[in-house]
Amino acid sequence: MKRAATVRSRRRGGERDADGGVPTGLLKVDDGYFATVRMPLVAGRPIGRLDAEHAPKVVVVNEPLARRYFPDQDPIGQSIGYNGQRLTIVGVARDAKYSSLTESAAPFMYLPLAQHWESKHSLMVRSSSADALALAPAIASAIRSIDAGVPRPIVTTLLRENTIVLIPQRVAAIVTAALGAVGLLLATVGLYGVIAYSASRRRREIGIRLALGAQRLQVLRMVVGEGMRLTVTGVAIGLVLAAGITRLLVKFLFGISPLDGATFLAMSLLFVAIAALASYLPARRAAGLNPMVLLRE
């Protein structure tokens, strides 16, 4: 176990600035919260043990709130209103996602739990153990050793909580992957059909070429080359369209650029490989034709 911090469940949209500002999300946290969740501060200091009940009222805000209220000023040392009180800004935290991964940047502030106490809160623990849930008995024992009357805590992991939150994105990703696989299959079948039909219409030409001394490998290259020219043209057009369309999907992408070169290259090579196979099958059949039979036809 490395660090622990006490937090109060966050609320969004329920608080308004005393000066008539917009609704602002908030989270009531204790000493060690920012280190526990590894949220960096871009300015100032985090909430600490000295921010006790009777200490000066302070607050840590996020970057969108600082930009909104103090666009051309240093927010550290400035004050904002909350429930009729004036809170001094002591830190600015980096922007984060608070409710969903698709939400846009919104004002958010962190209040000292000791100065805005509420009985119901959660304990966040960071562990170096590979199995975080294995610490559940130790955490429960430590809590009950402080107060035996506290109900048995419900212990879960942040990964498990995030898995639930990410269900819509995971379903969307699975559906998109399935549609992509179907599209790839249809493109392969379509290319195979076009090349096979083209080769069947050129049976006489192929027979004459073979009768005049053309090697079967040359016929194979000719038919496969036709398919690969179509493939390369289609891939080039597809890359241009994909580069434009992915701009509309930025808010659904996490940890990856809309123009991820590795993904584009891998999918292009995959499609070229499948297209080469789809072109090879009718090409091999065309190269194996008997020229005498074709000439008699």
C-alpha positions as semicolon CSV with decimal commas, in nm:
position;residue;x (nm);y (nm);z (nm)
1;M;0,000;0,000;0,000
2;K;0,147;0,334;-0,101
3;R;-0,089;0,625;-0,040
4;A;-0,443;0,689;0,073
5;A;-0,679;0,984;0,051
6;T;-1,031;1,051;0,169
7;V;-1,277;1,199;-0,078
8;R;-1,640;1,298;-0,077
9;S;-1,850;1,187;-0,373
10;R;-1,851;1,459;-0,635
11;R;-2,149;1,664;-0,746
12;R;-2,190;1,837;-1,079
13;G;-2,413;2,128;-1,164
14;G;-2,545;2,169;-0,809
15;E;-2,328;2,459;-0,695
16;R;-2,316;2,810;-0,830
17;D;-2,057;3,076;-0,780
18;A;-2,169;3,347;-0,536
19;D;-2,093;3,607;-0,801
20;G;-2,346;3,456;-1,041
21;G;-2,112;3,220;-1,224
22;V;-2,196;2,902;-1,409
23;P;-2,258;2,566;-1,238
24;T;-1,930;2,408;-1,133
25;G;-1,850;2,049;-1,047
26;L;-1,681;1,986;-0,716
27;L;-1,508;1,719;-0,515
28;K;-1,427;1,734;-0,145
29;V;-1,090;1,575;-0,084
30;D;-0,839;1,523;0,193
31;D;-0,463;1,542;0,216
32;G;-0,290;1,311;-0,034
33;Y;-0,571;1,296;-0,289
34;F;-0,376;1,442;-0,584
35;A;-0,074;1,219;-0,515
36;T;-0,296;0,913;-0,477
37;V;-0,477;0,957;-0,809
38;R;-0,160;1,099;-0,969
39;M;-0,328;1,417;-1,085
40;P;-0,057;1,676;-1,150
41;L;-0,091;2,040;-1,055
42;V;0,012;2,299;-1,311
43;A;0,043;2,572;-1,050
44;G;0,031;2,620;-0,674
45;R;0,001;2,348;-0,414
46;P;-0,243;2,064;-0,338
47;I;-0,480;2,050;-0,044
48;G;-0,286;1,952;0,269
49;R;-0,317;1,875;0,637
50;L;-0,291;2,242;0,732
51;D;-0,620;2,313;0,552
52;A;-0,813;2,225;0,867
53;E;-1,164;2,324;0,972
54;H;-1,074;2,664;1,116
55;A;-0,793;2,743;0,872
56;P;-0,841;2,998;0,591
57;K;-1,085;2,867;0,330
58;V;-0,898;2,744;0,023
59;V;-0,976;2,567;-0,302
60;V;-0,793;2,398;-0,588
61;V;-0,946;2,462;-0,930
62;N;-0,893;2,299;-1,266
63;E;-0,758;2,466;-1,579
64;P;-1,097;2,540;-1,747
65;L;-1,221;2,720;-1,435
66;A;-0,897;2,920;-1,409
67;R;-0,917;3,018;-1,776
68;R;-1,283;3,116;-1,747
69;Y;-1,251;3,341;-1,442
70;F;-0,888;3,459;-1,468
71;P;-0,800;3,453;-1,839
72;D;-0,515;3,706;-1,818
73;Q;-0,417;3,670;-1,453
74;D;-0,236;3,432;-1,222
75;P;-0,522;3,246;-1,045
76;I;-0,310;3,163;-0,740
77;G;-0,417;3,392;-0,457
78;Q;-0,741;3,495;-0,627
79;S;-1,075;3,418;-0,462
80;I;-1,403;3,271;-0,583
81;G;-1,741;3,242;-0,419
82;Y;-1,898;2,922;-0,291
83;N;-2,211;2,897;-0,072
84;G;-2,171;3,253;0,049
85;Q;-1,802;3,207;0,134
86;R;-1,489;3,338;-0,034
87;L;-1,235;3,069;-0,114
88;T;-0,871;3,145;-0,192
89;I;-0,725;2,955;-0,486
90;V;-0,407;2,778;-0,377
91;G;-0,359;2,542;-0,672
92;V;-0,456;2,471;-1,031
93;A;-0,499;2,104;-1,129
94;R;-0,463;1,973;-1,478
95;D;-0,789;1,919;-1,660
96;A;-0,938;1,569;-1,635
97;K;-1,247;1,364;-1,718
98;Y;-1,496;1,369;-1,433
99;S;-1,810;1,191;-1,554
100;S;-1,739;1,035;-1,893
101;L;-1,457;1,013;-2,143
102;T;-1,656;1,201;-2,406
103;E;-1,733;1,508;-2,195
104;S;-1,581;1,842;-2,286
105;A;-1,363;2,042;-2,050
106;A;-1,578;2,197;-1,776
107;P;-1,503;2,405;-1,463
108;F;-1,425;2,194;-1,158
109;M;-1,295;2,262;-0,809
110;Y;-1,156;2,061;-0,520
111;L;-1,248;2,161;-0,163
112;P;-1,076;2,051;0,160
113;L;-1,292;1,785;0,322
114;A;-1,203;1,916;0,669
115;Q;-1,349;2,258;0,585
116;H;-1,665;2,123;0,421
117;W;-1,725;1,806;0,619
118;E;-1,987;1,551;0,524
119;S;-2,025;1,217;0,695
120;K;-2,038;1,002;0,384
121;H;-1,711;0,973;0,200
122;S;-1,480;0,723;0,032
123;L;-1,123;0,615;0,091
124;M;-0,900;0,587;-0,213
125;V;-0,588;0,370;-0,179
126;R;-0,302;0,332;-0,425
127;S;-0,120;0,001;-0,411
128;S;0,185;-0,149;-0,576
129;S;0,026;-0,494;-0,557
130;A;-0,075;-0,660;-0,883
131;D;-0,400;-0,774;-0,721
132;A;-0,544;-0,463;-0,560
133;L;-0,851;-0,647;-0,428
134;A;-0,620;-0,866;-0,217
135;L;-0,577;-0,563;0,009
136;A;-0,949;-0,546;0,087
137;P;-0,925;-0,739;0,418
138;A;-0,632;-0,524;0,536
139;I;-0,815;-0,202;0,447
140;A;-1,135;-0,315;0,620
141;S;-0,937;-0,420;0,930
142;A;-0,757;-0,085;0,943
143;I;-1,085;0,106;0,920
144;R;-1,257;-0,103;1,188
145;S;-0,956;-0,066;1,417
146;I;-1,022;0,309;1,417
147;D;-1,398;0,277;1,467
148;A;-1,554;-0,066;1,521
149;G;-1,899;0,080;1,460
150;V;-1,826;0,164;1,098
151;P;-2,014;-0,069;0,859
152;R;-1,801;-0,310;0,661
153;P;-1,667;-0,108;0,366
154;I;-1,738;-0,203;0,007
155;V;-1,400;-0,234;-0,167
156;T;-1,361;-0,215;-0,543
157;T;-1,093;-0,107;-0,789
158;L;-1,080;0,195;-1,013
159;L;-1,023;-0,038;-1,308
160;R;-1,349;-0,218;-1,235
161;E;-1,537;0,111;-1,200
162;N;-1,391;0,241;-1,525
163;T;-1,488;-0,083;-1,700
164;I;-1,851;-0,011;-1,622
165;V;-1,818;0,348;-1,739
166;L;-1,654;0,235;-2,064
167;I;-1,928;-0,012;-2,159
168;P;-2,084;0,223;-2,422
169;Q;-1,743;0,286;-2,580
170;R;-1,656;-0,083;-2,577
171;V;-1,988;-0,177;-2,739
172;A;-1,936;0,094;-3,001
173;A;-1,583;-0,033;-3,067
174;I;-1,705;-0,394;-3,107
175;V;-1,985;-0,288;-3,344
176;T;-1,743;-0,074;-3,544
177;A;-1,491;-0,358;-3,566
178;A;-1,766;-0,598;-3,679
179;L;-1,881;-0,355;-3,947
180;G;-1,522;-0,309;-4,057
181;A;-1,474;-0,686;-4,084
182;V;-1,794;-0,716;-4,289
183;G;-1,677;-0,430;-4,511
184;L;-1,340;-0,600;-4,562
185;L;-1,512;-0,928;-4,651
186;L;-1,743;-0,755;-4,901
187;A;-1,448;-0,572;-5,058
188;T;-1,256;-0,901;-5,090
189;V;-1,550;-1,083;-5,248
190;G;-1,615;-0,788;-5,478
191;L;-1,253;-0,770;-5,592
192;Y;-1,243;-1,144;-5,648
193;G;-1,559;-1,124;-5,855
194;V;-1,430;-0,836;-6,068
195;I;-1,096;-1,005;-6,138
196;A;-1,260;-1,342;-6,208
197;Y;-1,511;-1,184;-6,447
198;S;-1,237;-0,984;-6,620
199;A;-1,022;-1,294;-6,661
200;S;-1,316;-1,495;-6,798
201;R;-1,384;-1,229;-7,063
202;R;-1,018;-1,238;-7,169
203;R;-1,003;-1,615;-7,216
204;R;-0,935;-1,585;-7,589
205;E;-0,671;-1,319;-7,537
206;I;-0,503;-1,532;-7,273
207;G;-0,521;-1,838;-7,501
208;I;-0,359;-1,647;-7,788
209;R;-0,086;-1,517;-7,559
210;L;-0,013;-1,869;-7,438
211;A;-0,020;-2,008;-7,793
212;L;0,227;-1,742;-7,907
213;G;0,472;-1,841;-7,637
214;A;0,375;-1,638;-7,334
215;Q;0,479;-1,800;-7,008
216;R;0,213;-1,891;-6,755
217;L;0,397;-1,678;-6,498
218;Q;0,352;-1,378;-6,728
219;V;-0,023;-1,441;-6,746
220;L;-0,033;-1,477;-6,370
221;R;0,147;-1,145;-6,325
222;M;-0,082;-0,973;-6,574
223;V;-0,403;-1,077;-6,399
224;V;-0,269;-1,019;-6,046
225;G;-0,128;-0,682;-6,155
226;E;-0,471;-0,572;-6,272
227;G;-0,618;-0,656;-5,933
228;M;-0,337;-0,486;-5,745
229;R;-0,377;-0,167;-5,948
230;L;-0,742;-0,155;-5,845
231;T;-0,643;-0,228;-5,485
232;V;-0,376;0,041;-5,461
233;T;-0,610;0,297;-5,613
234;G;-0,885;0,202;-5,369
235;V;-0,650;0,209;-5,069
236;A;-0,522;0,554;-5,165
237;I;-0,876;0,693;-5,196
238;G;-0,975;0,519;-4,873
239;L;-0,682;0,670;-4,680
240;V;-0,776;1,020;-4,793
241;L;-1,140;0,970;-4,692
242;A;-1,042;0,807;-4,361
243;A;-0,811;1,096;-4,275
244;G;-1,104;1,333;-4,313
245;I;-1,368;1,122;-4,142
246;T;-1,157;1,044;-3,834
247;R;-1,164;1,416;-3,753
248;L;-1,530;1,364;-3,664
249;L;-1,438;1,081;-3,424
250;V;-1,182;1,265;-3,213
251;K;-1,397;1,265;-2,898
252;F;-1,434;0,886;-2,921
253;L;-1,059;0,822;-2,943
254;F;-0,852;0,794;-2,624
255;G;-0,478;0,763;-2,614
256;I;-0,451;0,754;-2,993
257;S;-0,423;1,018;-3,263
258;P;-0,696;1,046;-3,530
259;L;-0,416;1,013;-3,786
260;D;-0,238;0,720;-3,624
261;G;0,017;0,615;-3,883
262;A;0,070;0,263;-3,746
263;T;-0,303;0,183;-3,763
264;F;-0,342;0,323;-4,114
265;L;-0,034;0,135;-4,237
266;A;-0,135;-0,195;-4,074
267;M;-0,488;-0,188;-4,218
268;S;-0,359;-0,088;-4,562
269;L;-0,113;-0,376;-4,567
270;L;-0,384;-0,615;-4,446
271;F;-0,619;-0,510;-4,724
272;V;-0,343;-0,531;-4,987
273;A;-0,253;-0,883;-4,869
274;I;-0,615;-1,000;-4,882
275;A;-0,662;-0,834;-5,222
276;A;-0,349;-1,008;-5,353
277;L;-0,496;-1,343;-5,248
278;A;-0,832;-1,257;-5,404
279;S;-0,654;-1,168;-5,730
280;Y;-0,425;-1,471;-5,727
281;L;-0,704;-1,729;-5,733
282;P;-0,860;-1,626;-6,068
283;A;-0,511;-1,547;-6,203
284;R;-0,392;-1,901;-6,132
285;R;-0,701;-2,043;-6,300
286;A;-0,645;-1,823;-6,605
287;A;-0,277;-1,919;-6,628
288;G;-0,370;-2,286;-6,617
289;L;-0,598;-2,269;-6,921
290;N;-0,521;-2,493;-7,222
291;P;-0,450;-2,262;-7,521
292;M;-0,564;-2,521;-7,778
293;V;-0,902;-2,558;-7,610
294;L;-0,944;-2,180;-7,598
295;L;-0,851;-2,139;-7,966
296;R;-1,106;-2,403;-8,070
297;E;-1,370;-2,211;-7,878
